[in-house]
Amino acid sequence: MSNILRLLRRFSAASPGARYAAVFCLITVLSLAAYSNSFNADFHFDDNHQIVRNHYMRSMKNFTRFYTDAGTASYIGGYANGYRPVLLSSFMLSYQMSGGRPWSFHLVNFCIHIVNALLVFLAVSAVLKKTGEDGDLVAGAAALVFALHPVETAAVTYISGRSALLATFFYLAAFNLYIRAKGSSGPGPARILAVTFLYLVGLLSKEIAVSLPVVMIAYDLTVGRSAGAGIRSRWASYVAVCGVTLFFVWLKGHMQGYTAAPVKAYGTFEYLMSESKAMLLYLRLIVLPVNQNADYNIFPTVFPDGGVAVATAFFLSALFLIYKYARSEPAAVFFGLWGLIALAPESSFIPIIDIAVEHRLYLPSVGVLACAVILAGRVLPPGKAAVALACSLAMLGTLTFCRNEVWATELALWRDIVAKSPNSARGRMNLGTALMNDGKYEEALAELRTAMTHPDPRYGVNGIIFYNLGCCYKEMGRLDDAEKAFVESAKGGNYSIEDSMAAYSELGDMYFDNGRYKDAVRVFELVASRLKGDPKGTYNLGVAYMMTGRYADALERLTAVEKFYADSFDLHINLSRAYLKTGDPARAAVEAGMAARLASGPDQASEAEDALKAAGGRG
């Protein structure tokens, strides 16, 4: 105990720079230990359509397009349109670092999380100092708890959780600038410009940053008032951030076609009741972070029940405590308000299909954890507080390390989900897919059939299940069963256009492999018309046209995707044949030469040589 107190006294006596360096080093070392097993974790959930299969990620030439085309958010477009250009730009940079391997994405996520933890330290410290306290010790504790808390793995280890990481980074940076304005007159023009710029970039990362203006007002009404700063003097800051908010709403609507979720699975009141109960789940996860689940499979609440009553009572009690202690504990009250305000954009009035998702806690947890640490520091003497902190950090770091093991592979993640949500159709379906990809076909069929016994109207997964059944049958060589499953999947009942088009693509591949080229053309034409701009669908149609003798049509399709398959032997050999058949032997020879340079193995080399001879070139 005496050694701990001695360290605390040395920390308190150190210069601000030394304190910051010590906190940063401690956060980095402990976080690295907790996340050391996360850097090779698989892609999951939205990672697949946003990154892995998104052809826009593969060339830096598309970088500026993210800011002008909402369809670049996913390779499938349609319902997956999204206008988060800063997020997509960061994904592209990670993709270029590693060629699409996951380690670079995890490295960037981890680094952003470390910086966010340091920004939490700076924010909590500055807020406490505004109330007359030297709060670096408490701020350091809050930052360490935030850095190691296992609930943050849903944003840090889940690659697409970067949207929350980036939005929180710009949010915290803007807030730190705002509260460090000297005097009672508020930030000057240059600082206001910097705050609004950071706020806008945060919005372009994820829409949750929209709560920042309300957090600024909450700060001025609590901590700012106690520090003698008048809220009326801050009007210029409020006008600036409100202007940016209106501009962003217009920009998002213009680019994306809508400003909120376009598909509502249920009404606003149902969602509000459901989210009131989800708030209790979130609180439990922060206080007792065990039994975490990446897919809670919570159905909406249609009528008020006991859970809604308990949640409402808790919310009203929280508001009462905020009102009661607003003057005596302004810092704790402010951070408590931060948690409620930051949660509101995703968990109040705008219906989102998933009722509870852990990565929604990333930004709100900054406030909740800071509030908890501040209050703990009030009731515990320094020595006991330090021991409690050390034990808490050891427990949190261990839980984070264990949770990262679950995120390691698709199979591990979905096994964990199904164990905790056995009636989840989406969980069973994706576990079946993971088993199929792991070569466990009989187990996969069992999970997929079980999924069909748990219908879930929110996701309309039956079409997806049929698709996965078809893929499984195809891998097992049961082609007749596979064709029937793909036909059922393509009929409809799917959550998105992606699913029916994927089923049609597989069906087209089967027709092509069995020599049913006219049927393949019919199917691939449908895919190309529905997924406009999709390189794979366009290429498949071009090859199918080749096999049915429609060489001019084939040439049109194949040249349209040449930039996406510039290093493909198959593309160039097919282009050579198409040019030859349409009367352009010179160009056919050029393509055959390119195929020869890309050939791998004697068979491809021989095929390229024959194409070159047929075009009149030298073999």
Secondary structure, 3 states (H helix, E strand, C coil): CHHHHHHHHHHHHCCHHHHHHHHHHHHHHHHHHHHCCCCCCCCCCCHHHHHHCCHHHHCHHHCHHHHCCHHHHCCCCHHHCCCCHHHHHHHHHHHHHHCCCHHHHHHHHHHHHHHHHHHHHHHHHHHHHHCCCCCHHHHHHHHHHHHHCHHHHHHHCCHHHHHHHHHHHHHHHHHHHHHCCCCCCCCCHHHHHHHHHHHHHHHCCCHHHHHHHHHHHHHHHHHHHHCCCCHHHHHHHHHHHHHHHHHHHHHHHHHHCCCCCCCCCCCHHHHHHHHHHHHHHHHHHHHCCCCCCCCCCCCCCCCCCHHHHHHHHHHHHHHHHHHHHCCCCHHHHHHHHHHHHHHCCCCCCCCCCCCCCHHHHHHHHHHHHHHHHHHHHHHCCHHHHHHHHHHHHHHHHHHHHHHHHHCCCHHHHHHHHHHHCCCCHHHHHHHHHHHHHCCCHHHHHHHHHHHCCCCCCCCCCHHHHHHHHHHHHHHHCCHHHHHHHHHHHHHCCCCCHHHHHHHHHHHHHHHHHCCCHHHHHHHHHHHHHHCCCCHHHHHHHHHHHHHCCCHHHHHHHHHHCCCCCCCCHHHHHHHHHHHHHCCCHHHHHHHHHHHHHHCCCHHHHHHHHHHHHHCCCCC
